């Protein structure tokens, strides 16, 4: 059966690709010249899909979206925040917040908090009831009350829920595709979510490295083409500005399965096509929570600080740590990290510095004092010690890790200080110091934020004495009279204790 379906996919998707390249590509130009008048969004969810296998599959529609838009690869949390399972994954995508907020840790949905953190279609309904919303899925918890759901609430104008078997052949997926295509073409949805489940089924049955898994991606790609064709065949399409997003809830191992903390199971992606998104662009700072933020922003709903996500078109926050990505190095002493992963450097961005005058000698090279690293690199240095929980850092972040540093012989202890540039201030004013942090505490280590004005002695303004897991920090500072500049220090000390990460440091 997979061979027959895959052969049919070749014929169908060739036509769909041509339509996508001409119609959707031409529409982008139309939207960008302000001809479009109505903003709309379609989010397509493909369960358990590995991005590298999408690239290897016969998937011209998905690959066409990547060529004409954005491809962004990222990684998930792991336990104890949540398992790399569908319940937490789709809840994160739908709500735009991480599991420590929406409360779903596994597929039992125990602890769900959708009342405080509703799905993006419900938020759109609450903000703009006149807009039409639609959700279709063949995994019951997404759109029905079975098995702990629904993730998308009853406030959504129209929901279709089918019972998918996830057997690798996706007998319900074509029904979802047909119904959703009819809705997209013949009705008037402003924001829609459509889910396909069979790729995950193939992963469980055959593994992500199998031909059957590639065949499942190919079959779903045909259905993605159906949706795209339905959109471009709308009678009012020329007056509309559509944004298309494709995403997944978790990855799969080569042998099949997910739920654990390997980088394969934690792998996710966002593909996005639409006005303002450069063709063929690749980003490393996009997270799953950004899907909800982008969908809402597309139809004029700003969730602001109510969610963790950031819309793809939001202005760049110019985090200086992210500028270091081209300079990242491969492993030196960390043999557990794949050799091809470039993910650390000790060279700070312009204006920043590191004081290692009190650091011991030796230890693991990668973590000898404050370093700058990516999640893919740092979390693979040692799994299942909460490094995977650093979900609020994006792209490159600063990390001090005495635990990993201690894994190689050394003299002395770990004591390193990360120092910001000097920022101009006005005496007598109040300023906020904000940053993302992930701190794992143990007796015997210290983590301090210190502030100095006009080159004076640093003063401690924050000491961490307990875990601060994936936290957005905000410290209010009273600038003393006569001060004209301020400098911030992050000092971490310990030996074979835990770690501290800092990202997106802002003063203003």
LONUKE-148861 format. One record per residue (C-alpha): residue number from 1; residue in three letters; x, y, z. Coordinates in nm, 3 decimals, decimal comma, always signed. Layout:
BEGIN
resi;resn;px;py;pz
NUM;ALA;X;Y;Z
...
# end
This chain:
BEGIN
resi;resn;px;py;pz
1;UNK;+0,000;+0,000;+0,000
2;UNK;+0,266;+0,262;+0,079
3;UNK;+0,423;+0,213;-0,266
4;UNK;+0,093;+0,267;-0,450
5;UNK;+0,008;+0,576;-0,248
6;UNK;+0,358;+0,716;-0,291
7;UNK;+0,330;+0,674;-0,669
8;UNK;+0,000;+0,859;-0,670
9;UNK;+0,161;+1,131;-0,459
10;UNK;+0,413;+1,196;-0,737
11;UNK;+0,140;+1,280;-0,986
12;UNK;-0,078;+1,484;-0,752
13;UNK;+0,197;+1,687;-0,590
14;UNK;+0,356;+1,786;-0,922
15;UNK;+0,042;+1,985;-1,000
16;UNK;+0,016;+2,116;-0,646
17;UNK;+0,375;+2,237;-0,655
18;UNK;+0,315;+2,435;-0,971
19;UNK;+0,007;+2,594;-0,816
20;UNK;+0,199;+2,673;-0,498
21;UNK;+0,489;+2,832;-0,683
22;UNK;+0,267;+3,050;-0,904
23;UNK;-0,037;+3,127;-0,694
24;UNK;+0,107;+3,150;-0,344
25;UNK;+0,428;+3,309;-0,470
26;UNK;+0,238;+3,566;-0,674
27;UNK;+0,011;+3,632;-0,377
28;UNK;+0,304;+3,724;-0,158
29;UNK;+0,398;+3,998;-0,401
30;UNK;+0,032;+4,109;-0,407
31;UNK;+0,018;+4,122;-0,029
32;UNK;+0,341;+4,314;-0,003
33;UNK;+0,212;+4,578;-0,244
34;UNK;-0,088;+4,630;-0,018
35;UNK;-0,343;+4,483;-0,259
36;UNK;-0,465;+4,235;+0,002
37;UNK;-0,731;+4,363;+0,239
38;UNK;-0,813;+4,069;+0,467
39;UNK;-0,553;+3,890;+0,681
40;UNK;-0,601;+3,517;+0,735
41;UNK;-0,395;+3,232;+0,878
42;UNK;-0,377;+2,855;+0,838
43;UNK;-0,177;+2,642;+1,082
44;UNK;-0,108;+2,283;+0,970
45;UNK;+0,002;+2,038;+1,238
46;UNK;+0,178;+1,716;+1,137
47;UNK;+0,228;+1,486;+1,433
48;UNK;+0,567;+1,336;+1,515
49;UNK;+0,753;+1,467;+1,211
50;UNK;+1,131;+1,496;+1,181
51;UNK;+1,247;+1,792;+0,973
52;UNK;+1,546;+1,612;+0,820
53;UNK;+1,313;+1,338;+0,698
54;UNK;+1,081;+1,598;+0,542
55;UNK;+1,383;+1,717;+0,346
56;UNK;+1,457;+1,359;+0,235
57;UNK;+1,099;+1,263;+0,147
58;UNK;+0,899;+1,307;-0,171
59;UNK;+0,733;+1,619;-0,025
60;UNK;+0,730;+1,899;-0,285
61;UNK;+0,457;+2,099;-0,113
62;UNK;+0,635;+2,114;+0,222
63;UNK;+0,970;+2,166;+0,054
64;UNK;+0,812;+2,437;-0,160
65;UNK;+0,693;+2,620;+0,151
66;UNK;+1,045;+2,599;+0,289
67;UNK;+1,195;+2,736;-0,032
68;UNK;+0,945;+3,021;-0,049
69;UNK;+0,943;+3,101;+0,322
70;UNK;+1,104;+3,030;+0,658
71;UNK;+1,243;+2,710;+0,806
72;UNK;+1,315;+2,718;+1,180
73;UNK;+1,442;+2,418;+1,373
74;UNK;+1,423;+2,407;+1,754
75;UNK;+1,414;+2,168;+2,048
76;UNK;+1,159;+2,087;+2,316
77;UNK;+1,174;+2,055;+2,692
78;UNK;+1,194;+1,708;+2,851
79;UNK;+1,085;+1,565;+3,187
80;UNK;+1,024;+1,683;+3,455
81;UNK;+0,873;+1,983;+3,273
82;UNK;+0,689;+1,749;+3,036
83;UNK;+0,739;+1,440;+2,826
84;UNK;+0,807;+1,477;+2,454
85;UNK;+0,455;+1,356;+2,384
86;UNK;+0,157;+1,485;+2,187
87;UNK;-0,046;+1,620;+2,478
88;UNK;+0,221;+1,865;+2,594
89;UNK;+0,340;+1,935;+2,239
90;UNK;+0,007;+2,035;+2,087
91;UNK;-0,088;+2,219;+2,406
92;UNK;+0,231;+2,425;+2,374
93;UNK;+0,162;+2,500;+2,007
94;UNK;-0,202;+2,589;+2,067
95;UNK;-0,165;+2,798;+2,382
96;UNK;+0,164;+2,971;+2,307
97;UNK;+0,298;+2,894;+2,655
98;UNK;+0,532;+2,626;+2,789
99;UNK;+0,412;+2,327;+2,998
100;UNK;+0,501;+2,498;+3,326
101;UNK;+0,206;+2,726;+3,249
102;UNK;-0,047;+2,522;+3,050
103;UNK;+0,004;+2,231;+3,290
104;UNK;-0,003;+1,937;+3,047
105;UNK;+0,289;+1,705;+3,119
106;UNK;+0,183;+1,393;+2,929
107;UNK;-0,108;+1,240;+2,740
108;UNK;-0,323;+1,204;+3,051
109;UNK;-0,376;+1,583;+3,046
110;UNK;-0,371;+1,582;+3,426
111;UNK;-0,317;+1,936;+3,551
112;UNK;-0,425;+2,108;+3,229
113;UNK;-0,488;+2,481;+3,272
114;UNK;-0,657;+2,586;+2,950
115;UNK;-0,882;+2,825;+3,142
116;UNK;-0,587;+3,050;+3,223
117;UNK;-0,402;+2,970;+2,900
118;UNK;-0,653;+2,905;+2,621
119;UNK;-0,569;+2,806;+2,264
120;UNK;-0,500;+3,075;+2,002
121;UNK;-0,834;+3,024;+1,824
122;UNK;-1,017;+3,081;+2,151
123;UNK;-0,810;+3,392;+2,219
124;UNK;-0,900;+3,517;+1,872
125;UNK;-1,270;+3,452;+1,944
126;UNK;-1,244;+3,635;+2,276
127;UNK;-1,074;+3,937;+2,121
128;UNK;-1,261;+3,949;+1,789
129;UNK;-1,583;+3,745;+1,801
130;UNK;-1,669;+3,847;+1,444
131;UNK;-1,378;+3,644;+1,306
132;UNK;-1,445;+3,287;+1,195
133;UNK;-1,235;+3,009;+1,349
134;UNK;-1,199;+2,645;+1,247
135;UNK;-1,017;+2,337;+1,379
136;UNK;-1,004;+1,985;+1,235
137;UNK;-0,814;+1,687;+1,373
138;UNK;-0,818;+1,309;+1,389
139;UNK;-0,659;+1,287;+1,733
140;UNK;-0,952;+1,332;+1,969
141;UNK;-0,793;+1,542;+2,247
142;UNK;-0,727;+1,826;+2,004
143;UNK;-1,090;+1,900;+1,921
144;UNK;-1,310;+1,675;+2,139
145;UNK;-1,356;+1,602;+2,508
146;UNK;-1,226;+1,246;+2,474
147;UNK;-0,898;+1,147;+2,640
148;UNK;-0,844;+1,469;+2,831
149;UNK;-0,916;+1,735;+2,569
150;UNK;-1,016;+1,948;+2,405
151;UNK;-0,706;+2,154;+2,346
152;UNK;-0,910;+2,381;+2,116
153;UNK;-1,212;+2,488;+2,319
154;UNK;-1,584;+2,494;+2,240
155;UNK;-1,554;+2,868;+2,169
156;UNK;-1,403;+2,783;+1,830
157;UNK;-1,677;+2,841;+1,571
158;UNK;-1,645;+2,504;+1,401
159;UNK;-1,456;+2,192;+1,514
160;UNK;-1,424;+1,861;+1,334
161;UNK;-1,304;+1,563;+1,537
162;UNK;-1,241;+1,217;+1,392
163;UNK;-1,096;+0,912;+1,561
164;UNK;-0,762;+0,847;+1,393
165;UNK;-0,602;+0,505;+1,415
166;UNK;-0,240;+0,628;+1,374
167;UNK;-0,155;+0,292;+1,215
168;UNK;+0,092;+0,435;+0,969
169;UNK;-0,163;+0,444;+0,687
170;UNK;-0,369;+0,739;+0,814
171;UNK;-0,716;+0,623;+0,713
172;UNK;-0,875;+0,932;+0,873
173;UNK;-0,626;+1,191;+0,747
174;UNK;-0,780;+1,206;+0,394
175;UNK;-1,120;+1,276;+0,550
176;UNK;-0,970;+1,560;+0,750
177;UNK;-0,800;+1,695;+0,438
178;UNK;-1,121;+1,679;+0,232
179;UNK;-1,336;+1,845;+0,497
180;UNK;-1,080;+2,114;+0,576
181;UNK;-1,023;+2,186;+0,206
182;UNK;-1,396;+2,232;+0,154
183;UNK;-1,409;+2,466;+0,452
184;UNK;-1,107;+2,667;+0,341
185;UNK;-1,226;+2,706;-0,017
186;UNK;-1,603;+2,736;+0,021
187;UNK;-1,651;+2,900;+0,360
188;UNK;-1,483;+3,198;+0,523
189;UNK;-1,241;+3,096;+0,800
190;UNK;-1,012;+3,372;+0,923
191;UNK;-0,797;+3,144;+1,140
192;UNK;-0,776;+2,767;+1,101
193;UNK;-0,588;+2,472;+1,246
194;UNK;-0,571;+2,138;+1,062
195;UNK;-0,401;+1,828;+1,204
196;UNK;-0,269;+1,510;+1,039
197;UNK;-0,159;+1,211;+1,248
198;UNK;-0,026;+0,937;+1,022
199;UNK;+0,342;+1,036;+1,022
200;UNK;+0,353;+0,973;+1,396
201;UNK;+0,185;+0,638;+1,338
202;UNK;+0,452;+0,540;+1,088
203;UNK;+0,719;+0,650;+1,334
204;UNK;+0,581;+0,423;+1,604
205;UNK;+0,532;+0,128;+1,369
206;UNK;+0,848;+0,148;+1,160
207;UNK;+1,082;+0,417;+1,299
208;UNK;+1,183;+0,755;+1,161
209;UNK;+1,467;+0,602;+0,961
210;UNK;+1,230;+0,377;+0,761
211;UNK;+1,096;+0,409;+0,409
212;UNK;+0,746;+0,375;+0,551
213;UNK;+0,804;+0,693;+0,749
214;UNK;+0,913;+0,876;+0,433
215;UNK;+0,607;+0,738;+0,252
216;UNK;+0,380;+0,873;+0,527
217;UNK;+0,538;+1,217;+0,492
218;UNK;+0,476;+1,194;+0,117
219;UNK;+0,110;+1,108;+0,166
220;UNK;+0,059;+1,394;+0,410
221;UNK;+0,240;+1,627;+0,170
222;UNK;-0,031;+1,551;-0,089
223;UNK;-0,292;+1,658;+0,168
224;UNK;-0,096;+1,972;+0,251
225;UNK;-0,112;+2,046;-0,121
226;UNK;-0,490;+2,001;-0,109
227;UNK;-0,516;+2,263;+0,164
228;UNK;-0,289;+2,506;-0,020
229;UNK;-0,486;+2,460;-0,342
230;UNK;-0,814;+2,516;-0,154
231;UNK;-0,681;+2,842;-0,017
232;UNK;-0,565;+2,973;-0,355
233;UNK;-0,894;+2,868;-0,516
234;UNK;-1,100;+3,086;-0,286
235;UNK;-1,316;+3,333;-0,483
236;UNK;-1,183;+3,620;-0,270
237;UNK;-0,820;+3,504;-0,262
238;UNK;-0,689;+3,806;-0,454
239;UNK;-0,816;+4,032;-0,175
240;UNK;-0,669;+3,823;+0,104
241;UNK;-0,331;+3,799;+0,276
242;UNK;-0,273;+3,442;+0,395
243;UNK;-0,001;+3,325;+0,628
244;UNK;+0,067;+2,950;+0,626
245;UNK;+0,244;+2,780;+0,916
246;UNK;+0,342;+2,414;+0,941
247;UNK;+0,468;+2,260;+1,264
248;UNK;+0,503;+1,941;+1,467
249;UNK;+0,462;+1,848;+1,832
250;UNK;+0,774;+1,631;+1,884
251;UNK;+1,027;+1,420;+1,698
252;UNK;+1,099;+1,046;+1,674
253;UNK;+1,395;+0,820;+1,720
254;UNK;+1,532;+0,634;+1,419
255;UNK;+1,402;+0,309;+1,566
256;UNK;+1,065;+0,467;+1,650
257;UNK;+0,922;+0,626;+1,961
258;UNK;+0,932;+0,946;+2,161
259;UNK;+0,866;+1,079;+2,509
260;UNK;+1,227;+1,089;+2,628
261;UNK;+1,505;+1,343;+2,628
262;UNK;+1,716;+1,258;+2,323
263;UNK;+1,772;+1,535;+2,074
264;UNK;+1,580;+1,330;+1,813
265;UNK;+1,271;+1,312;+2,034
266;UNK;+1,298;+1,680;+2,127
267;UNK;+1,334;+1,797;+1,767
268;UNK;+1,061;+2,026;+1,630
269;UNK;+1,027;+2,288;+1,358
270;UNK;+0,820;+2,575;+1,225
271;UNK;+0,781;+2,635;+0,851
272;UNK;+0,616;+2,965;+0,760
273;UNK;+0,513;+3,130;+0,433
274;UNK;+0,355;+3,471;+0,382
275;UNK;+0,407;+3,842;+0,342
276;UNK;+0,712;+3,973;+0,523
277;UNK;+0,885;+3,633;+0,546
278;UNK;+1,195;+3,616;+0,322
279;UNK;+1,208;+3,325;+0,077
280;UNK;+1,451;+3,051;+0,175
281;UNK;+1,519;+3,206;+0,515
282;UNK;+1,647;+3,002;+0,809
283;UNK;+1,625;+3,108;+1,173
284;UNK;+1,754;+2,962;+1,500
285;UNK;+1,554;+3,176;+1,744
286;UNK;+1,201;+3,046;+1,673
287;UNK;+1,018;+2,827;+1,925
288;UNK;+0,693;+2,627;+1,915
289;UNK;+0,521;+2,888;+2,132
290;UNK;+0,571;+3,136;+1,847
291;UNK;+0,310;+2,959;+1,632
292;UNK;+0,022;+3,086;+1,845
293;UNK;+0,171;+3,434;+1,868
294;UNK;+0,216;+3,451;+1,491
295;UNK;-0,134;+3,321;+1,416
296;UNK;-0,293;+3,577;+1,647
297;UNK;-0,080;+3,864;+1,518
298;UNK;-0,178;+3,778;+1,162
299;UNK;-0,544;+3,853;+1,238
300;UNK;-0,472;+4,155;+1,455
301;UNK;-0,480;+4,001;+1,802
302;UNK;-0,189;+4,083;+2,032
303;UNK;-0,161;+3,852;+2,333
304;UNK;+0,137;+4,048;+2,466
305;UNK;+0,288;+3,912;+2,786
306;UNK;-0,004;+3,670;+2,833
307;UNK;+0,188;+3,411;+2,631
308;UNK;+0,551;+3,306;+2,595
309;UNK;+0,552;+3,323;+2,216
310;UNK;+0,675;+3,602;+1,990
311;UNK;+0,526;+3,664;+1,646
312;UNK;+0,763;+3,584;+1,360
313;UNK;+0,726;+3,934;+1,220
314;UNK;+0,801;+4,102;+1,554
315;UNK;+1,101;+4,338;+1,554
316;UNK;+1,435;+4,173;+1,628
317;UNK;+1,530;+4,224;+1,993
318;UNK;+1,898;+4,246;+1,891
319;UNK;+2,021;+4,008;+2,159
320;UNK;+2,402;+4,042;+2,138
321;UNK;+2,458;+3,676;+2,230
322;UNK;+2,286;+3,568;+1,907
323;UNK;+2,549;+3,749;+1,701
324;UNK;+2,797;+3,484;+1,816
325;UNK;+2,637;+3,198;+1,623
326;UNK;+2,875;+3,220;+1,321
327;UNK;+3,170;+3,188;+1,560
328;UNK;+3,052;+2,882;+1,753
329;UNK;+3,291;+2,587;+1,778
330;UNK;+3,255;+2,211;+1,784
331;UNK;+3,322;+1,999;+2,092
332;UNK;+3,663;+1,972;+2,257
333;UNK;+3,628;+1,756;+2,568
334;UNK;+3,253;+1,680;+2,556
335;UNK;+3,260;+1,349;+2,371
336;UNK;+2,886;+1,292;+2,422
337;UNK;+2,803;+1,580;+2,188
338;UNK;+2,809;+1,485;+1,817
339;UNK;+3,124;+1,605;+1,646
340;UNK;+2,934;+1,801;+1,382
341;UNK;+2,746;+2,021;+1,628
342;UNK;+2,895;+2,368;+1,654
343;UNK;+2,759;+2,519;+1,971
344;UNK;+2,996;+2,699;+2,207
345;UNK;+3,247;+2,981;+2,238
346;UNK;+3,421;+3,167;+2,520
347;UNK;+3,454;+3,486;+2,316
348;UNK;+3,192;+3,738;+2,434
349;UNK;+3,005;+3,978;+2,205
350;UNK;+3,137;+4,332;+2,154
351;UNK;+3,134;+4,536;+2,474
352;UNK;+3,094;+4,233;+2,703
353;UNK;+3,372;+4,064;+2,900
354;UNK;+3,439;+3,765;+3,125
355;UNK;+3,646;+3,782;+3,443
356;UNK;+3,810;+3,444;+3,507
357;UNK;+4,076;+3,576;+3,744
358;UNK;+3,937;+3,354;+4,023
359;UNK;+3,878;+3,046;+3,806
360;UNK;+4,057;+2,722;+3,876
361;UNK;+4,282;+2,575;+3,606
362;UNK;+4,192;+2,278;+3,390
363;UNK;+3,849;+2,121;+3,382
364;UNK;+3,633;+2,059;+3,077
365;UNK;+3,735;+2,312;+2,812
366;UNK;+3,384;+2,398;+2,696
367;UNK;+3,277;+2,514;+3,044
368;UNK;+3,596;+2,673;+3,178
369;UNK;+3,425;+2,993;+3,289
370;UNK;+3,119;+3,156;+3,137
371;UNK;+3,057;+3,028;+2,785
372;UNK;+2,805;+3,104;+2,512
373;UNK;+2,618;+2,804;+2,380
374;UNK;+2,307;+2,672;+2,206
375;UNK;+2,046;+2,440;+2,352
376;UNK;+2,133;+2,163;+2,106
377;UNK;+2,495;+2,173;+2,224
378;UNK;+2,462;+2,239;+2,598
379;UNK;+2,170;+2,005;+2,672
380;UNK;+2,353;+1,715;+2,506
381;UNK;+2,651;+1,759;+2,738
382;UNK;+2,451;+1,566;+2,999
383;UNK;+2,088;+1,460;+2,961
384;UNK;+1,817;+1,447;+3,226
385;UNK;+1,964;+1,705;+3,462
386;UNK;+1,713;+1,980;+3,377
387;UNK;+1,925;+2,137;+3,105
388;UNK;+1,640;+2,058;+2,867
389;UNK;+1,415;+2,286;+3,072
390;UNK;+1,592;+2,604;+2,958
391;UNK;+1,304;+2,679;+2,720
392;UNK;+1,291;+3,057;+2,758
393;UNK;+1,640;+3,110;+2,624
394;UNK;+1,656;+3,154;+2,249
395;UNK;+1,934;+3,079;+2,004
396;UNK;+2,268;+3,154;+2,181
397;UNK;+2,275;+3,212;+2,557
398;UNK;+2,537;+3,249;+2,831
399;UNK;+2,599;+2,950;+3,056
400;UNK;+2,813;+2,883;+3,364
401;UNK;+2,822;+2,508;+3,436
402;UNK;+3,039;+2,393;+3,726
403;UNK;+2,892;+2,043;+3,709
404;UNK;+3,022;+1,972;+3,359
405;UNK;+3,346;+2,165;+3,416
406;UNK;+3,428;+1,933;+3,705
407;UNK;+3,420;+1,623;+3,482
408;UNK;+3,787;+1,669;+3,395
409;UNK;+4,076;+1,708;+3,638
410;UNK;+4,143;+2,062;+3,758
411;UNK;+4,292;+2,269;+4,037
412;UNK;+4,092;+2,525;+4,230
413;UNK;+3,719;+2,587;+4,202
414;UNK;+3,477;+2,741;+3,955
415;UNK;+3,440;+3,120;+3,993
416;UNK;+3,357;+3,325;+3,683
417;UNK;+3,188;+3,660;+3,622
418;UNK;+3,009;+3,775;+3,307
419;UNK;+3,022;+4,154;+3,268
420;UNK;+2,796;+4,373;+3,054
421;UNK;+2,898;+4,689;+2,869
422;UNK;+2,852;+5,021;+3,048
423;UNK;+2,510;+5,164;+2,980
424;UNK;+2,425;+5,533;+3,013
425;UNK;+2,183;+5,626;+3,293
426;UNK;+2,044;+5,938;+3,457
427;UNK;+2,086;+5,975;+3,831
428;UNK;+1,772;+5,962;+4,042
429;UNK;+1,572;+5,751;+3,796
430;UNK;+1,430;+5,399;+3,817
431;UNK;+1,539;+5,137;+3,565
432;UNK;+1,448;+4,774;+3,500
433;UNK;+1,706;+4,502;+3,441
434;UNK;+1,543;+4,212;+3,259
435;UNK;+1,679;+3,878;+3,142
436;UNK;+1,586;+3,514;+3,091
437;UNK;+1,744;+3,277;+3,338
438;UNK;+1,759;+2,908;+3,423
439;UNK;+1,929;+2,829;+3,752
440;UNK;+1,966;+2,489;+3,920
441;UNK;+2,065;+2,530;+4,284
442;UNK;+2,269;+2,323;+4,526
443;UNK;+2,430;+2,412;+4,857
444;UNK;+2,788;+2,523;+4,808
445;UNK;+2,736;+2,733;+4,497
446;UNK;+2,652;+3,103;+4,461
447;UNK;+2,486;+3,299;+4,184
448;UNK;+2,474;+3,676;+4,215
449;UNK;+2,369;+3,974;+4,008
450;UNK;+2,580;+4,279;+4,093
451;UNK;+2,550;+4,638;+3,978
452;UNK;+2,808;+4,919;+3,977
453;UNK;+2,764;+5,287;+3,889
454;UNK;+3,036;+5,514;+3,751
455;UNK;+3,296;+5,240;+3,795
456;UNK;+3,230;+5,203;+4,168
457;UNK;+3,231;+4,887;+4,376
458;UNK;+2,975;+4,628;+4,255
459;UNK;+2,674;+4,581;+4,483
460;UNK;+2,467;+4,261;+4,499
461;UNK;+2,107;+4,323;+4,385
462;UNK;+2,000;+3,959;+4,351
463;UNK;+2,122;+3,629;+4,499
464;UNK;+1,978;+3,295;+4,393
465;UNK;+1,930;+3,053;+4,681
466;UNK;+1,676;+2,820;+4,518
467;UNK;+1,598;+2,686;+4,171
468;UNK;+1,480;+2,943;+3,917
469;UNK;+1,365;+2,722;+3,632
470;UNK;+1,323;+2,885;+3,290
471;UNK;+1,229;+3,218;+3,443
472;UNK;+1,179;+3,565;+3,300
473;UNK;+1,355;+3,788;+3,554
474;UNK;+1,289;+4,159;+3,615
475;UNK;+1,484;+4,360;+3,871
476;UNK;+1,395;+4,720;+3,958
477;UNK;+1,702;+4,937;+4,016
478;UNK;+1,715;+5,279;+4,179
479;UNK;+1,986;+5,478;+4,001
480;UNK;+2,171;+5,691;+4,258
481;UNK;+2,199;+6,066;+4,216
482;UNK;+2,494;+6,169;+4,003
483;UNK;+2,528;+5,833;+3,826
484;UNK;+2,595;+5,850;+3,452
485;UNK;+2,663;+5,486;+3,369
486;UNK;+2,585;+5,139;+3,501
487;UNK;+2,750;+4,800;+3,459
488;UNK;+2,601;+4,462;+3,552
489;UNK;+2,788;+4,149;+3,660
490;UNK;+2,667;+3,789;+3,676
491;UNK;+2,895;+3,597;+3,912
492;UNK;+2,867;+3,222;+3,954
493;UNK;+3,087;+3,012;+4,185
494;UNK;+3,091;+2,646;+4,283
495;UNK;+3,255;+2,309;+4,219
496;UNK;+3,068;+2,005;+4,091
497;UNK;+2,741;+2,180;+4,172
498;UNK;+2,494;+2,277;+3,898
499;UNK;+2,467;+2,566;+3,654
500;UNK;+2,325;+2,905;+3,562
501;UNK;+2,214;+3,041;+3,223
502;UNK;+2,141;+3,400;+3,126
503;UNK;+1,993;+3,533;+2,802
504;UNK;+1,847;+3,847;+2,644
505;UNK;+1,981;+4,090;+2,904
506;UNK;+1,812;+4,430;+2,870
507;UNK;+1,845;+4,751;+3,071
508;UNK;+1,587;+5,022;+3,030
# end
